Amino acid sequence: TDFIADISLDLFAIFLCMLFVYKTGPSIGVISFFIALIIYIILHFVFYSFREKIIKKIFK
């Protein structure tokens, strides 16, 4: 279940980033892509650490 949760979270984050890139506009495609990538990495680490804390709290 952990693996599936990670994949769905990643897909959700990627979707958000794609939406952000689309809204920002294709005129600065490369820049917005890198911004989206940075946001995705930050989101990934935030969600992952948050999930770890929740799991530790539940199983204590």
Order of alpha helices (4+ residues) and beta strands (2+ residues): alpha-alpha
